[in-house]
Amino acid sequence: MNLFYQDPSTSHDDATKLLASGVDTDVIAGLISIGLNEGDRVWAQDTCLKYLASETEAVAASAVTALGHIARRHSKLDREMVLPALESVKQKFPSLEGVVADTLDDIDAFT
C-alpha cells in the first residue's frame, strides 16, 4: 500500500475549481480544503450541504467531515439546516454513521 500526503491548504478559487471538475478525488480534496481553510463560513457550509446529497459515499463522507471542521474553526453552524442533512446522509449511507457521529460531536463541542 502506498500512502501519500496531500496538503489540504487550497485557496477559495482553487477549491472551487476542484469542486467544478466533477472528479471525485478532486471534489473530496476541495471539500476537505474548504473545511480546513475557507474563511466564508456560510459559503463553506452551503457548499458542504450540497455535497451531502452526492451519490458517491466518499464525497458525502468528505462533506460530513468538512462540516465538523467548519464547526471547530468558526464555532458556528446553522444547526436547523445541518442536523437534518446529516441524519439524511446517515440513512442513505449507514456505513457513515461513525463519521456523522464524530461531526455531531464537533458541532456539540464547538458551536
Residue, then its C-alpha position, 0 to 999 in steps of 0.5 A: m500500500n502506498l500512502f501519500y500526503q496531500d496538503p489540504s491548504t487550497s485557496h477559495d478559487d482553487a477549491t472551487k475549481l476542484l469542486a467544478s471538475g466533477v472528479d471525485t478525488d478532486v471534489i473530496a480534496g476541495l471539500i476537505s480544503i474548504g473545511l480546513n481553510e475557507g474563511d466564508r463560513v456560510w459559503a463553506q457550509d452551503t457548499c458542504l450541504k450540497y455535497l451531502a446529497s452526492e451519490t458517491e459515499a466518499v464525497a458525502a463522507s468528505a462533506v460530513t467531515a468538512l462540516g465538523h471542521i467548519a464547526r471547530r474553526h468558526s464555532k458556528l453552524d446553522r444547526e436547523m439546516v445541518l442536523p437534518a442533512l446529516e441524519s439524511v446522509k446517515q440513512k442513505f449511507p449507514s456505513l457513515e454513521g461513525v463519521v456523522a457521529d464524530t461531526l455531531d460531536d464537533i458541532d456539540a463541542f464547538t458551536 
